[in-house]
């Protein structure tokens, strides 16, 4: 089973006050860091974003078909793209690793493990669960999930975890991901300028 990567960059960054995908951490934009990370474990990688954004990105942009409707619309866009672009030729399904661009402490090792579990799983979606609950913006979806997810979306569902609960799920608890999380930040996401300053501090410390 082939695994394709999608980086979600369609959020409004309202709490941040600027486009957080374009702020720099360790000499690269947050978007570029995430794209490189996802590309290191996936066959092909694309960015899901609003029309006209990130035209200088090094990977193709997939225009969000439901702009302003939250991350579930971006996930559906990614699944549709997986089917249209990658699955038509061979008639087989695929997996889509779909990750938000605002998680600066994800690691290649963790994402590789997540993809490996998804390929072996019979579930429509493989998703980690932390003390905060399901982590829906770092999950691997099978293309077969698109039908039920679209039905949920058309019925008014916008919360990703609510859509997930209508699918067969494999949930990875701490016993699966903790070894990839050396300092408790694996699923930490950057929403505010204060978060950005904290992320920059940690990354600079790690760089020595």
N, C-alpha and C positions, 0 to 999 in steps of 0.2 A: 504494500500500500504506500502510495506516494504522499509526502507531506509538503504542503505549501504554506508559506508564511504571510501574515498580514499584520501590519502595524496600524492601529487605530489612531488617527490624529484629527478627528473631526470635532472634538469638544470645543466649547466656546471660551474656555479658560477664564470664566467670569470671576472666579475668586482670585485668580492670579493677577489679573489686570493687564496682561499682555499674552502673546502666543507662547505658551510655555514650551511648545515643541521646538522653538527656535533659541531658547536660552542655552548657554554653553556650560558644559561640565567636562572638565578634563580636556579642554581644547576642542571639543566637538559639540554640536548641538545635541540636545536630548533626543531629537528625532533620528539623527544620524547614528547615535550610539545604539539606539534600539533597533534600527534597521540592520546594522552590522551584526548585532547579536542574533537576531532572528534569522538572518541570511546564513549564518554560520551553521545552522542546524536544519535548514529547509532547502528543498530543491529549487524553488523560486520564491522571491519575496516581493510584495507590493505594499503600497501605503493606501489606506482608505481615508479619504479627506474630501472636503467640500471642493466644488469646481473652482479651478483657478489658483489653488494653493499648492505650494511646494514644487513649482515647476522646475526648479534646479536640483531636485532630488536625484539620486543615482539609481533609483529603481522606479518602475512605472507607478503612476497614480491611478487608483480606481476611484471614480467619483461616487461618493455616497449617494445612494438612490433616495434616501429619506433624510436629507439634511435637517438638522434641528430636532430630530426625533430621538436623540440619545444614542448610546452605544449599541442597542439592539438593532437599530437600523443599519449601523455599520457592520455588525456581524452578519446580518442577512445579505448585505452587499458583498461581503467577502465570500460567503457560501455560494451565492449565485455566480460570482466570478470563478470560483473553483470549478463549478460544474461547466460553465460556458467555455472557459479558456483551457482548462486542464483535463477535463474528463470526457469531453465529446469524442476525441480522437480514438481513445482506447475503450470507451464504454464502461470503464470501471470507476468505482468511487475513489475518493481521496480523503485525506485529513487536512484540515485547515488549522494551523496554529495561529490564534488571534490574540494579540497582545496590545495593551494600551501603551502609548508612547511615554507615559509619565511614571514609569516604574524603574528608577535608575539603578536599582540594586539586584535586578535579575541577573542570573549567571548562565553562561553557555551550558554548563554541566546540568543544571536544573532543567533547562528547556529541552536539552537532548533526551534526558530521562522522561520528561513529560511526553515528548513525541513518541518515544519507544513504547511507553505504556499505552498510548492511544492506538498505535498500529496493532498492538497485540489484543486490545480490548474489543469486545463486541458492543460496547456502549456507544450511544450517539455522541456523548460528550464526556471528556475526562477533565476533571476540574479539581484543583487543590482546595482544601478547607483549612483555614487558620482559626485562631481564637476569635477573629472577627467574623467568622462565617465563611461561606463560599467565596472564592476569589475569581469571579466570573470574567475578569478582563486579563486573565492569564490562563487560558484553557485551550484544549484541542478538540475540535468539532469534526465529526464525519459529515460528508456532504449529504448523507441520508437525513440529517437533522433538519434540512431546509424546509421541508413540507410542514411539519408540525410547528416549527418556529414561525413560519410565515402565517399560519393560521392563528397562532397566539398574537402575533403583531397586528394582524388585521382585526383581531377582536379587541384591540385596545391595550394589550400588554406592552409595557415599555421597560419594565424592570427585568434585567437579564436573568437574574436568579429565578424569577417566576417562570420565564420561558423555559429555563433549564429543567425545572421540576416537572415539566410536561414531556420530557424526553427520558430515555434510559441513560442514567448517569453512572459513571465510576468516580467516586470521590476519593481523593488522595489526602489522607490525614497527615498529621505531623510525623508519623512514623515513616512516611514515604519521602517527605521533602526536607525534614529538619537537618539532615546531613549536608544539604546544599546551602544552609542558612547559618553562617558562622556567627553573625552578630544580630540576629533578630530583625533584619531589614528586608528580607527577600521580597515580600509583597508590599513593601512601603511605597506609597504613591505621593507624588509631589503636586499639591493643590494650591499652595500659597507662596508668597515671596519668602516667608519665614522657612517654609519647607525647602525652598530652593537654596537658601543660605546654609541650612543644615546639610543638605545633600552635597553641596560644594565643599563644605568643611570636611565631611567624611571622606570624600573622594580625594581631596588634597592630602589628607592624612595617610590614606592608603598608598598614595603615590610616593610618600616618603619625603 
